[in-house]
């Protein structure tokens, strides 16, 4: 518990050093700071509170689900992972997946339907008859071969859009799959609906991966590429995001990381949410 409090203080320092002009991010960071204060009170009270089964961190997370923002919930998960490096360090070896996406054409459509209902039920929350849900399209730039964001009714190129409209396309697949008779195989279904071949393969490959998709409509008028960009850059160690528009952001990388002459330090690997050199937390 002492280590958890040390990390909580570090996060508060990290937030205090995070300079951002975007009003929405300012509000999120302020909420996160408030949530961390509430987390500190929870830790103080937990010292004298029985946890029933003794699962302290499980009790913390369940409390966070009911009382804290989504940002704070995810941060607490990361913090708890830092508490037990002997249990978590080897998990990085599981990040690489060389699994092939093979299409199982012998699967009955009722099994495919069940997979979709368990992993893609979130797509039912979008109404694609509403133009706002189809505002944007994604394409690959000719110069840099990078993903770009276009407005469907204002810019050319929609006919070349990237196949990232998972919510829209899975909605169409679900609708046609609902009309298929039980006992029909995937092969028979795809014979009359070949446009769904890549989607069926995707469902089969990710059917047991609850975190396999970004569960949002990437075509909607409310979609912000910045959210996806932040998600990706975080894997590379980016922090202290400072968005300058919905399309690009400044970041900070490796601030507070150990220098060459510090590599023999006992804390060389302890710079999660690093802070400015000279500060301690």
RAJOUR-V652675 format. One record per residue. N is the residue number from 0. D_FIRST is the distance of its C-alpha to the first C-alpha in whole Angstrom. Layout:
n d_first
N D_FIRST
N D_FIRST
This chain:
n d_first
0 0
1 4
2 5
3 5
4 6
5 9
6 10
7 11
8 13
9 14
10 15
11 17
12 19
13 20
14 21
15 23
16 25
17 26
18 29
19 31
20 34
21 34
22 34
23 32
24 30
25 29
26 29
27 26
28 24
29 24
30 23
31 20
32 19
33 20
34 18
35 15
36 15
37 15
38 12
39 11
40 12
41 11
42 7
43 9
44 12
45 9
46 9
47 12
48 13
49 14
50 14
51 17
52 17
53 13
54 13
55 9
56 10
57 13
58 13
59 11
60 14
61 17
62 16
63 16
64 20
65 21
66 20
67 19
68 22
69 22
70 21
71 18
72 18
73 18
74 16
75 13
76 15
77 15
78 12
79 10
80 13
81 12
82 9
83 12
84 15
85 17
86 17
87 18
88 20
89 23
90 23
91 25
92 28
93 28
94 29
95 32
96 35
97 38
98 39
99 43
100 43
101 46
102 48
103 48
104 52
105 52
106 49
107 51
108 50
109 48
110 46
111 45
112 45
113 42
114 40
115 41
116 40
117 37
118 36
119 38
120 38
121 37
122 40
123 42
124 40
125 43
126 46
127 48
128 51
129 50
130 51
131 47
132 46
133 48
134 48
135 47
136 48
137 46
138 48
139 48
140 50
141 53
142 52
143 48
144 48
145 45
146 44
147 45
148 45
149 49
150 50
151 52
152 55
153 55
154 55
155 57
156 55
157 53
158 56
159 54
160 50
161 47
162 46
163 43
164 44
165 42
166 42
167 45
168 47
169 44
170 46
171 49
172 49
173 47
174 50
175 53
176 51
177 51
178 55
179 55
180 56
181 54
182 55
183 56
184 54
185 52
186 55
187 57
188 55
189 55
190 59
191 59
192 56
193 56
194 54
195 51
196 51
197 48
198 46
199 46
200 45
201 42
202 41
203 42
204 40
205 37
206 37
207 34
208 32
209 30
210 29
211 33
212 34
213 33
214 34
215 36
216 40
217 40
218 44
219 43
220 44
221 40
222 39
223 38
224 38
225 35
226 32
227 34
228 34
229 30
230 29
231 31
232 30
233 27
234 27
235 29
236 26
237 28
238 26
239 26
240 29
241 32
242 35
243 38
244 40
245 39
246 40
247 38
248 35
249 34
250 31
251 29
252 29
253 27
254 26
255 24
256 25
257 26
258 29
259 31
260 31
261 27
262 27
263 27
264 24
265 20
266 19
267 22
268 20
269 17
270 19
271 17
272 18
273 20
274 21
275 25
276 25
277 25
278 22
279 19
280 15
